[in-house]
């Protein structure tokens, strides 16, 4: 305690000491940076706010506009977070639009908001990846995990793929995966929301491959992923394909490569479907981000 008391004068003198060590120009520089207009980095990160965020199909287009929110989002606001009049939140529509609003009033069925700013539209940033994965046979929440992480990592879409070894996926399961993706989009504050497409058959996949400028097929004993993409020209979008447990058949691989796909390897070990999908997507997100800064 004596040592702490003796140190207090030194702590109180620290601001003046720092000013004596740093030239006045340093403070002028800091002030000019903090008051400067938003940079490109600020614009890229403006979708990540500090307020609670909720979904609404309808959004006010300009400051002063109003909107009413009901249903599960209202229940979360009123019963879970216990928001009250004059509290502020953000509303998004899953299509890239975002607006800060203030609670005007609440009743038993919904909450009315007033916009505190004009609506912003945040366009997708960086390279857009479409993921096709044969996860129809996954059990124990593993498909949920795949969808959740693809949402967090920024995949533009995920499409369940029906192959010879993964030929079905129930409609009820697709509905559940849509809810998982929606919850993950709210948690990670991504704009716009990831699209979960209906399942497609292998023949339809070949059409997507032939139209894509960059298509990567994860398969065993192929060229390492980074070796393949580092030699590829820069693109704005790409297709990522992950097969079922047990991998694609030899015929399926041949057909995808003939359609224009590039086989890529993900290391020496046999990976589960969800592990392969996330490893592939995460690596390529970081790779494409690094290309943006070059």
N, C-alpha and C positions, 0 to 999 in steps of 0.2 A: 504493500500500500504506500509506503514511504517513497519507493522508487517511482510509482505511478504519479504521486503528487509532485515529485521533483520534475517529472517529464512533461507535466501539463503546460508550463510556460513555453517549452519547445514546440509542442503541438500547435498552440495558439499563434506562434510566430511563423509557422510553415508557409502560409500564403504570401507573407511579405518576403520571406527568404526566396521562395520560388520566383517572385517578380524580380528580385535583385539578381537572380542567376540568368533569367531569360531576357533577351532584348525586347523593347516595346513592339518591334515589328512582329514578334511571334504572336502577341495578343491580337494585333490588327489582322494577321493572317487567319487566325482561328475565327475571329468575328466575321470575316468576309466569307469563310467557308460555310459557317453555320447559317448565314443568312442568304446564301446564294440560291438561285433557282434549282429545281430538281434536276439531277443528272440522269443519264440513261440508266444507271444502276438503280436510282430511286424509282424510276418508272417501271423497271422490271420487278421490283419488290413491292409495289404499291398494293398488290392483292393480299399481302400478309399484314392484316391489321391487328390491333390489340383488343378490339371489342368482340363480344360474343357474336357469332354469325349464324343466321338462320335462312332457310330456303323460302322463297315466295315466287310463284309463277308470275305474278304482276309486281312491277316496281314503279315507284314514282319516277318520272323522267327528269324532273327539275326540282330545285329547292322550293320547299313549301308545299309540294304535292303530298297527297295522302294515300294510304293503302291499309287494308285490313287483312290480318293473318289469322287463320283458324286451324283446326285440326291438330295433328301431332306436334307441329312446331309451336303452336300456341300453348299446348299442354306443357311442353318442355320449358317455355319461358315462364309460365305462371306457377306451375307446380314444382318444378325441379330447381330452377334458378331464382324463383320468387321475385321476378322483376316487377317494378312498380312504375307509376306515372313519372315521366321525365327521365327515366333511364334510357340510355342510348345503346343501340345494337347496329349491326350491319345486316343487310338483306342482299341475297344473291339469287339469281334465277337459273344457275347451272349452264348458262350460255355465254358467260363472260361478263355480264353486267353486275354492278355492285353499287350500293348506295348506303350512306350512313343515315339512320333515322332515329327519332326520339318518340318514346311512347306518349301518346296524347291521352288515351283512356283505355281501360280494360273492363270487360264484363265477363259473364259466365261462359260465353261462346267464342270470344276472340279478343284481339288487341288491335287498336287503331294507332297508326304511326304517321308522323309528319317528317318529310325528308329535310335533312339539315344541309344538304348539298345537292348539286346536280348529279345525275347518274353518271357513273364511269363505266366504260367498256374496256376490259383488259383482254387483249388479244393473246393467243397462245405464243409462248416464247420458245425459241430454240427449235431443234429438229423434232418432228412429230413421228412417234413410233406407233405402228399398228401391230398388236400382238395377236397371233393366232396360236392357240394352245389346245391340245387334246386332253382335257382334264375331266371329261364326263364320268370316268370311273373312280375319281379320287374320293376318299372317304375321310371321316373324322375331322371335318373342318379344314382340310387341306386346300380345297378349292376356294373357300372363303379367304384363306390366307393369301392365296395367289391373287385374287381380285383386289383385296385390300392393299397389298404392296404395289401392284401395278398402278393403282389409283394414286398412291403416295409418290411414286417415282415419276409420274407424269405421262404415262402411256396415253395416247389420244383415244385409243379404243382397245377392247379385248373381245375376241370372237372365239367361242367354243368351236373346236374343230372335231368333226366326226371322221374317224379313220377306220381302217380294217380292225384295229385292236381297241378302239374306243368309239363305238358306233352309236351310242345313245346318251342323251342327257334330258332329264325330265323338265317339263315346263315349270313345275313348282320350284325346282332348284334354281332356274334362271331368275325367277321372281325374287328368291332369297338373295342371290348374288347381286341383283340390282340394289337391294336395300343395304348390303354390305358396302358396295361402291359409294352409295350416297352418304353413308355415315363416315366413310374414310375421307371423302371429299370435304366434308364439313370440318373434320378433325385437322386435316393438313392444310386447309384453307386454299385449295386449288381453284383456279378459275381458268377456263370453263371446266365443267364436270366431265369425267371420262365416260365414254359411250360403251355400254355393254351390248354387243350385237347379238341377234339370234344365232343359233348354231348353224354351221354350213357344212356341206359335204365336201369330200376331197376334190371332186371335179370342179366345184366352184372356187376352191382355193387356187387351183391352177390358173384360173382366169385372173385372180388378184396378183399372182406372181408375174404373169406375162405383162401386166400393166405397170408393175412397179419398176422404179429406176434403181432401187437397192433392196434386195431381198436376201435375208440371212436365215439359213436353215440349220438349227442346232442338231448335230448328229455325231455319233461316235467316230473316232479316228479320222477327223477332218482337220483342215488347216486351223491353227489356233486363231481365235476370234480377232485379237488385235492385229495379227499379221494380215488378216483378210481386209479389215476395215481401213488400216493405214494406207493400203494401196488403192483404196476406192476414192473416186472423185467426191467432192463435197456435195451433199444433197440437202433438201429441205424436209424430206420425209423418208421413211423406210418401213419395211415389213419384216417382222420377226416371227419365226415359226418354230414351235416346240412340239415334239411328238408325244405319244402316249407312253405309259409304262411299258417297257420292252422295246421302245423306239419304233420308228417307222419300219415298214417292210422294205426290203431291198428295191422292189419295184416302185414303191411310193417315192423313195429317195431319187431314183433315176428319173421319174416323171417330173419331180420338182426342179431338178437341175436342168433338165431339157427345157422347162418352161422359163428358165432364166434365174433360178435361185442359186445362191452360193452356200455351200456346206461349210459350217464353222464348228470348231471344237471348243469345249468348255473345260478342258483339263483331263487328267488321266483317270478320274473316278466316274463311276456310274451315278448319275444324279436323278433324284426324283423329278417329276414333271414340274412341280411348283418351284423347286430349287433351281432347276435349269432356266425357267422363265425369268425368275428374279435376277439370277446371276447375269443372264444375257442382257436384260433391260438395264440393270444398274450400271453395268460396264459401259454400255453404249450411251447412256445418259451422260456419264462423266466424260466419255470420249467426245461426244458431240459438243458438250459445254466447253471443252478445251479447244475445239476447233473454232468456236465463236470468239475466243479471246486472242487467237493468233492474228 
